[in-house]
Amino acid sequence: MITILVTGANGQLGQCLQELSLIHPAIKFIFVSSKELDITNKKSVDALFSNIAFDYCVNCAAYTAVDKAEAEKNRAREVNVLGVQYLAEACLGNNVKLIHISTDFVFDGGSNIPYKEGDETNPLSVYGKTKLDGEKAIQNTLEEFFILRTSWLYSEYANNFMKTMLRLGSERDELGIISDQIGSPTYAKDLARAVIEIIKSDTNKYGVYHYSNEGVASWYDFAKAIFDLSNTKITVSAIATTSYPTPATRPHFSVLDKTKLKSNLGIEIPYWRDSLKEVISK
């Protein structure tokens, strides 16, 4: 039986993995939340890895409050860099393969074609910079790792854009949504399925990969789809990023090229609107 440690168990991806673990009895999942394992505490990390023989560690733990990170730089760095470094070192010392979740925010959005894994990174925010530094910590420590960059993650769990839109749609008659930021909405359960596929395949094609749902959308398109599929009656207006200033700068274009993942790992990726329909129809 394969034994998997999943950190950040109460986040979107962690909860999706918990749900999927019920249909994978041949895999022993051990889920730990930030309360049960503070990855920024090296002693706690080392103790856990010493006590249990893991085959994989799936790191879903992250500081993801993009705007708040601009003011809490040290905390974002502790979780997204130092904590990742401790996990990587523990994986190295205990022969554990690491699957780490990263982000489209490592890019500056200046491209107009989907980003490949080897394209130049240039994060615009503290969040993006710390996530990129976390990637580098892994690459400098391990050979057996998978870094999965994803984008615009949503699900029925935790806080995310879809849930915010459904809430606002029930409270308001009209909304203005940004239409000049382009990306790919990604259902966290699709990403969780991909993680499990990688584990079950026992592949040694390690490295950095991109995973997001197929297709592209603006936040305006995403919101419109959420309201259409949920039969929410609301007037939605397209607005520019400049009309909605935030502490952290977002990339205007962050579509990810998934060719490497599909060719190396043979993973099929659903179209974003099909996955959104799956969630909303629950």
TORKOL-4160 file (C-alpha; in steps of 0.2 Angstrom, whole numbers, padded with zeros to 4 digits, m for minus):
282
<pt num="1" X="0000" Y="0000" Z="0000"/>
<pt num="2" X="0006" Y="0017" Z="m0005"/>
<pt num="3" X="0006" Y="0030" Z="0010"/>
<pt num="4" X="0003" Y="0048" Z="0006"/>
<pt num="5" X="0005" Y="0063" Z="0017"/>
<pt num="6" X="m0006" Y="0078" Z="0012"/>
<pt num="7" X="m0002" Y="0094" Z="0020"/>
<pt num="8" X="m0014" Y="0109" Z="0020"/>
<pt num="9" X="m0029" Y="0096" Z="0022"/>
<pt num="10" X="m0042" Y="0110" Z="0025"/>
<pt num="11" X="m0039" Y="0120" Z="0009"/>
<pt num="12" X="m0048" Y="0117" Z="m0007"/>
<pt num="13" X="m0036" Y="0104" Z="m0014"/>
<pt num="14" X="m0034" Y="0096" Z="0002"/>
<pt num="15" X="m0053" Y="0093" Z="0004"/>
<pt num="16" X="m0055" Y="0087" Z="m0013"/>
<pt num="17" X="m0041" Y="0074" Z="m0010"/>
<pt num="18" X="m0050" Y="0069" Z="0006"/>
<pt num="19" X="m0066" Y="0066" Z="m0004"/>
<pt num="20" X="m0057" Y="0056" Z="m0018"/>
<pt num="21" X="m0047" Y="0046" Z="m0005"/>
<pt num="22" X="m0063" Y="0037" Z="m0001"/>
<pt num="23" X="m0063" Y="0029" Z="m0018"/>
<pt num="24" X="m0045" Y="0024" Z="m0018"/>
<pt num="25" X="m0043" Y="0011" Z="m0004"/>
<pt num="26" X="m0026" Y="0005" Z="m0011"/>
<pt num="27" X="m0019" Y="0021" Z="m0005"/>
<pt num="28" X="m0017" Y="0026" Z="0013"/>
<pt num="29" X="m0019" Y="0045" Z="0015"/>
<pt num="30" X="m0013" Y="0054" Z="0030"/>
<pt num="31" X="m0021" Y="0072" Z="0030"/>
<pt num="32" X="m0014" Y="0085" Z="0041"/>
<pt num="33" X="m0020" Y="0103" Z="0043"/>
<pt num="34" X="m0010" Y="0118" Z="0047"/>
<pt num="35" X="m0015" Y="0115" Z="0065"/>
<pt num="36" X="m0009" Y="0097" Z="0065"/>
<pt num="37" X="0007" Y="0101" Z="0056"/>
<pt num="38" X="0015" Y="0118" Z="0055"/>
<pt num="39" X="0027" Y="0116" Z="0040"/>
<pt num="40" X="0037" Y="0131" Z="0046"/>
<pt num="41" X="0042" Y="0121" Z="0062"/>
<pt num="42" X="0056" Y="0111" Z="0056"/>
<pt num="43" X="0056" Y="0100" Z="0072"/>
<pt num="44" X="0038" Y="0095" Z="0069"/>
<pt num="45" X="0041" Y="0091" Z="0051"/>
<pt num="46" X="0056" Y="0080" Z="0054"/>
<pt num="47" X="0047" Y="0071" Z="0068"/>
<pt num="48" X="0032" Y="0067" Z="0057"/>
<pt num="49" X="0043" Y="0060" Z="0043"/>
<pt num="50" X="0053" Y="0050" Z="0056"/>
<pt num="51" X="0038" Y="0042" Z="0064"/>
<pt num="52" X="0029" Y="0037" Z="0048"/>
<pt num="53" X="0036" Y="0030" Z="0032"/>
<pt num="54" X="0028" Y="0040" Z="0018"/>
<pt num="55" X="0030" Y="0036" Z="m0001"/>
<pt num="56" X="0024" Y="0053" Z="m0007"/>
<pt num="57" X="0021" Y="0070" Z="0001"/>
<pt num="58" X="0008" Y="0081" Z="m0007"/>
<pt num="59" X="0010" Y="0099" Z="m0001"/>
<pt num="60" X="m0006" Y="0109" Z="m0002"/>
<pt num="61" X="m0001" Y="0120" Z="0012"/>
<pt num="62" X="0002" Y="0138" Z="0006"/>
<pt num="63" X="0000" Y="0156" Z="0011"/>
<pt num="64" X="m0013" Y="0161" Z="m0003"/>
<pt num="65" X="m0020" Y="0178" Z="0003"/>
<pt num="66" X="m0013" Y="0187" Z="m0012"/>
<pt num="67" X="m0017" Y="0205" Z="m0007"/>
<pt num="68" X="m0013" Y="0202" Z="0012"/>
<pt num="69" X="0004" Y="0195" Z="0007"/>
<pt num="70" X="0009" Y="0212" Z="0002"/>
<pt num="71" X="0008" Y="0218" Z="0020"/>
<pt num="72" X="0013" Y="0201" Z="0028"/>
<pt num="73" X="0029" Y="0198" Z="0018"/>
<pt num="74" X="0037" Y="0188" Z="0031"/>
<pt num="75" X="0023" Y="0176" Z="0035"/>
<pt num="76" X="0020" Y="0173" Z="0016"/>
<pt num="77" X="0039" Y="0169" Z="0015"/>
<pt num="78" X="0039" Y="0158" Z="0030"/>
<pt num="79" X="0025" Y="0147" Z="0023"/>
<pt num="80" X="0029" Y="0147" Z="0005"/>
<pt num="81" X="0047" Y="0146" Z="0005"/>
<pt num="82" X="0054" Y="0141" Z="0022"/>
<pt num="83" X="0040" Y="0128" Z="0025"/>
<pt num="84" X="0043" Y="0121" Z="0008"/>
<pt num="85" X="0061" Y="0120" Z="0011"/>
<pt num="86" X="0058" Y="0110" Z="0027"/>
<pt num="87" X="0047" Y="0098" Z="0018"/>
<pt num="88" X="0059" Y="0096" Z="0004"/>
<pt num="89" X="0073" Y="0092" Z="0016"/>
<pt num="90" X="0062" Y="0079" Z="0025"/>
<pt num="91" X="0058" Y="0071" Z="0009"/>
<pt num="92" X="0076" Y="0070" Z="0004"/>
<pt num="93" X="0081" Y="0062" Z="0021"/>
<pt num="94" X="0067" Y="0050" Z="0021"/>
<pt num="95" X="0066" Y="0045" Z="0002"/>
<pt num="96" X="0049" Y="0053" Z="m0001"/>
<pt num="97" X="0043" Y="0060" Z="m0017"/>
<pt num="98" X="0036" Y="0077" Z="m0016"/>
<pt num="99" X="0021" Y="0084" Z="m0026"/>
<pt num="100" X="0020" Y="0103" Z="m0023"/>
<pt num="101" X="0007" Y="0114" Z="m0029"/>
<pt num="102" X="0012" Y="0131" Z="m0037"/>
<pt num="103" X="0004" Y="0145" Z="m0046"/>
<pt num="104" X="0002" Y="0155" Z="m0063"/>
<pt num="105" X="0007" Y="0170" Z="m0052"/>
<pt num="106" X="0025" Y="0166" Z="m0055"/>
<pt num="107" X="0023" Y="0174" Z="m0072"/>
<pt num="108" X="0020" Y="0193" Z="m0076"/>
<pt num="109" X="0006" Y="0191" Z="m0088"/>
<pt num="110" X="0016" Y="0200" Z="m0102"/>
<pt num="111" X="0014" Y="0185" Z="m0115"/>
<pt num="112" X="m0001" Y="0183" Z="m0127"/>
<pt num="113" X="0002" Y="0164" Z="m0129"/>
<pt num="114" X="0000" Y="0151" Z="m0116"/>
<pt num="115" X="0015" Y="0149" Z="m0104"/>
<pt num="116" X="0026" Y="0134" Z="m0105"/>
<pt num="117" X="0036" Y="0127" Z="m0090"/>
<pt num="118" X="0053" Y="0134" Z="m0096"/>
<pt num="119" X="0047" Y="0151" Z="m0100"/>
<pt num="120" X="0055" Y="0166" Z="m0090"/>
<pt num="121" X="0047" Y="0169" Z="m0073"/>
<pt num="122" X="0044" Y="0187" Z="m0067"/>
<pt num="123" X="0031" Y="0187" Z="m0053"/>
<pt num="124" X="0023" Y="0204" Z="m0049"/>
<pt num="125" X="0017" Y="0201" Z="m0031"/>
<pt num="126" X="0024" Y="0195" Z="m0015"/>
<pt num="127" X="0013" Y="0180" Z="m0016"/>
<pt num="128" X="0020" Y="0175" Z="m0034"/>
<pt num="129" X="0038" Y="0179" Z="m0028"/>
<pt num="130" X="0037" Y="0168" Z="m0013"/>
<pt num="131" X="0029" Y="0154" Z="m0023"/>
<pt num="132" X="0043" Y="0155" Z="m0035"/>
<pt num="133" X="0056" Y="0154" Z="m0022"/>
<pt num="134" X="0047" Y="0139" Z="m0015"/>
<pt num="135" X="0049" Y="0131" Z="m0032"/>
<pt num="136" X="0068" Y="0135" Z="m0032"/>
<pt num="137" X="0070" Y="0128" Z="m0014"/>
<pt num="138" X="0063" Y="0111" Z="m0020"/>
<pt num="139" X="0073" Y="0111" Z="m0036"/>
<pt num="140" X="0089" Y="0115" Z="m0026"/>
<pt num="141" X="0086" Y="0101" Z="m0014"/>
<pt num="142" X="0077" Y="0086" Z="m0023"/>
<pt num="143" X="0078" Y="0076" Z="m0039"/>
<pt num="144" X="0062" Y="0067" Z="m0036"/>
<pt num="145" X="0048" Y="0080" Z="m0037"/>
<pt num="146" X="0033" Y="0086" Z="m0046"/>
<pt num="147" X="0029" Y="0105" Z="m0046"/>
<pt num="148" X="0011" Y="0108" Z="m0052"/>
<pt num="149" X="0008" Y="0126" Z="m0057"/>
<pt num="150" X="m0011" Y="0129" Z="m0058"/>
<pt num="151" X="m0022" Y="0144" Z="m0060"/>
<pt num="152" X="m0039" Y="0151" Z="m0054"/>
<pt num="153" X="m0043" Y="0137" Z="m0042"/>
<pt num="154" X="m0061" Y="0135" Z="m0036"/>
<pt num="155" X="m0072" Y="0121" Z="m0028"/>
<pt num="156" X="m0086" Y="0118" Z="m0017"/>
<pt num="157" X="m0074" Y="0120" Z="m0002"/>
<pt num="158" X="m0065" Y="0134" Z="0007"/>
<pt num="159" X="m0065" Y="0152" Z="0000"/>
<pt num="160" X="m0064" Y="0155" Z="m0019"/>
<pt num="161" X="m0071" Y="0165" Z="m0033"/>
<pt num="162" X="m0086" Y="0154" Z="m0038"/>
<pt num="163" X="m0092" Y="0154" Z="m0020"/>
<pt num="164" X="m0090" Y="0172" Z="m0019"/>
<pt num="165" X="m0100" Y="0175" Z="m0035"/>
<pt num="166" X="m0114" Y="0164" Z="m0029"/>
<pt num="167" X="m0115" Y="0173" Z="m0013"/>
<pt num="168" X="m0115" Y="0190" Z="m0021"/>
<pt num="169" X="m0127" Y="0184" Z="m0034"/>
<pt num="170" X="m0140" Y="0181" Z="m0020"/>
<pt num="171" X="m0137" Y="0198" Z="m0012"/>
<pt num="172" X="m0136" Y="0210" Z="m0026"/>
<pt num="173" X="m0144" Y="0215" Z="m0042"/>
<pt num="174" X="m0129" Y="0220" Z="m0052"/>
<pt num="175" X="m0110" Y="0217" Z="m0052"/>
<pt num="176" X="m0095" Y="0224" Z="m0061"/>
<pt num="177" X="m0082" Y="0210" Z="m0065"/>
<pt num="178" X="m0064" Y="0212" Z="m0072"/>
<pt num="179" X="m0064" Y="0208" Z="m0090"/>
<pt num="180" X="m0046" Y="0211" Z="m0095"/>
<pt num="181" X="m0037" Y="0197" Z="m0085"/>
<pt num="182" X="m0037" Y="0181" Z="m0094"/>
<pt num="183" X="m0033" Y="0164" Z="m0087"/>
<pt num="184" X="m0041" Y="0146" Z="m0085"/>
<pt num="185" X="m0053" Y="0143" Z="m0071"/>
<pt num="186" X="m0048" Y="0126" Z="m0063"/>
<pt num="187" X="m0059" Y="0114" Z="m0053"/>
<pt num="188" X="m0048" Y="0109" Z="m0038"/>
<pt num="189" X="m0056" Y="0091" Z="m0039"/>
<pt num="190" X="m0049" Y="0089" Z="m0057"/>
<pt num="191" X="m0032" Y="0094" Z="m0050"/>
<pt num="192" X="m0034" Y="0082" Z="m0036"/>
<pt num="193" X="m0038" Y="0068" Z="m0049"/>
<pt num="194" X="m0022" Y="0072" Z="m0058"/>
<pt num="195" X="m0012" Y="0071" Z="m0042"/>
<pt num="196" X="m0018" Y="0054" Z="m0039"/>
<pt num="197" X="m0015" Y="0049" Z="m0057"/>
<pt num="198" X="0003" Y="0054" Z="m0055"/>
<pt num="199" X="0005" Y="0044" Z="m0039"/>
<pt num="200" X="m0004" Y="0028" Z="m0046"/>
<pt num="201" X="0007" Y="0029" Z="m0062"/>
<pt num="202" X="0023" Y="0028" Z="m0051"/>
<pt num="203" X="0031" Y="0038" Z="m0065"/>
<pt num="204" X="0049" Y="0045" Z="m0064"/>
<pt num="205" X="0046" Y="0059" Z="m0076"/>
<pt num="206" X="0049" Y="0072" Z="m0063"/>
<pt num="207" X="0050" Y="0091" Z="m0065"/>
<pt num="208" X="0039" Y="0106" Z="m0067"/>
<pt num="209" X="0022" Y="0104" Z="m0075"/>
<pt num="210" X="0007" Y="0115" Z="m0079"/>
<pt num="211" X="m0011" Y="0110" Z="m0074"/>
<pt num="212" X="m0027" Y="0120" Z="m0077"/>
<pt num="213" X="m0043" Y="0116" Z="m0085"/>
<pt num="214" X="m0044" Y="0117" Z="m0104"/>
<pt num="215" X="m0050" Y="0134" Z="m0112"/>
<pt num="216" X="m0048" Y="0152" Z="m0107"/>
<pt num="217" X="m0059" Y="0165" Z="m0099"/>
<pt num="218" X="m0059" Y="0182" Z="m0091"/>
<pt num="219" X="m0065" Y="0184" Z="m0074"/>
<pt num="220" X="m0081" Y="0192" Z="m0082"/>
<pt num="221" X="m0083" Y="0176" Z="m0093"/>
<pt num="222" X="m0081" Y="0165" Z="m0077"/>
<pt num="223" X="m0093" Y="0175" Z="m0067"/>
<pt num="224" X="m0106" Y="0175" Z="m0082"/>
<pt num="225" X="m0104" Y="0156" Z="m0083"/>
<pt num="226" X="m0107" Y="0154" Z="m0064"/>
<pt num="227" X="m0123" Y="0164" Z="m0065"/>
<pt num="228" X="m0129" Y="0156" Z="m0081"/>
<pt num="229" X="m0126" Y="0138" Z="m0074"/>
<pt num="230" X="m0134" Y="0142" Z="m0057"/>
<pt num="231" X="m0149" Y="0151" Z="m0065"/>
<pt num="232" X="m0144" Y="0167" Z="m0055"/>
<pt num="233" X="m0153" Y="0182" Z="m0061"/>
<pt num="234" X="m0141" Y="0197" Z="m0060"/>
<pt num="235" X="m0134" Y="0210" Z="m0071"/>
<pt num="236" X="m0115" Y="0208" Z="m0074"/>
<pt num="237" X="m0105" Y="0223" Z="m0081"/>
<pt num="238" X="m0087" Y="0221" Z="m0088"/>
<pt num="239" X="m0074" Y="0232" Z="m0080"/>
<pt num="240" X="m0056" Y="0236" Z="m0082"/>
<pt num="241" X="m0043" Y="0231" Z="m0069"/>
<pt num="242" X="m0039" Y="0249" Z="m0066"/>
<pt num="243" X="m0057" Y="0251" Z="m0060"/>
<pt num="244" X="m0054" Y="0239" Z="m0046"/>
<pt num="245" X="m0037" Y="0242" Z="m0039"/>
<pt num="246" X="m0029" Y="0229" Z="m0027"/>
<pt num="247" X="m0013" Y="0229" Z="m0016"/>
<pt num="248" X="m0006" Y="0215" Z="m0026"/>
<pt num="249" X="m0003" Y="0216" Z="m0045"/>
<pt num="250" X="m0011" Y="0202" Z="m0055"/>
<pt num="251" X="m0005" Y="0196" Z="m0072"/>
<pt num="252" X="m0016" Y="0201" Z="m0086"/>
<pt num="253" X="m0013" Y="0185" Z="m0095"/>
<pt num="254" X="m0009" Y="0168" Z="m0086"/>
<pt num="255" X="m0015" Y="0154" Z="m0097"/>
<pt num="256" X="m0004" Y="0139" Z="m0095"/>
<pt num="257" X="0002" Y="0127" Z="m0108"/>
<pt num="258" X="m0002" Y="0109" Z="m0103"/>
<pt num="259" X="0007" Y="0100" Z="m0118"/>
<pt num="260" X="0021" Y="0093" Z="m0107"/>
<pt num="261" X="0009" Y="0086" Z="m0094"/>
<pt num="262" X="m0002" Y="0078" Z="m0107"/>
<pt num="263" X="0012" Y="0070" Z="m0117"/>
<pt num="264" X="0024" Y="0065" Z="m0102"/>
<pt num="265" X="0010" Y="0059" Z="m0090"/>
<pt num="266" X="m0004" Y="0055" Z="m0101"/>
<pt num="267" X="m0017" Y="0065" Z="m0091"/>
<pt num="268" X="m0033" Y="0071" Z="m0099"/>
<pt num="269" X="m0039" Y="0088" Z="m0094"/>
<pt num="270" X="m0058" Y="0093" Z="m0094"/>
<pt num="271" X="m0064" Y="0109" Z="m0102"/>
<pt num="272" X="m0067" Y="0123" Z="m0088"/>
<pt num="273" X="m0085" Y="0125" Z="m0091"/>
<pt num="274" X="m0089" Y="0107" Z="m0091"/>
<pt num="275" X="m0081" Y="0106" Z="m0074"/>
<pt num="276" X="m0090" Y="0121" Z="m0067"/>
<pt num="277" X="m0106" Y="0113" Z="m0073"/>
<pt num="278" X="m0101" Y="0098" Z="m0063"/>
<pt num="279" X="m0099" Y="0108" Z="m0047"/>
<pt num="280" X="m0114" Y="0119" Z="m0048"/>
<pt num="281" X="m0126" Y="0104" Z="m0053"/>
<pt num="282" X="m0122" Y="0096" Z="m0036"/>
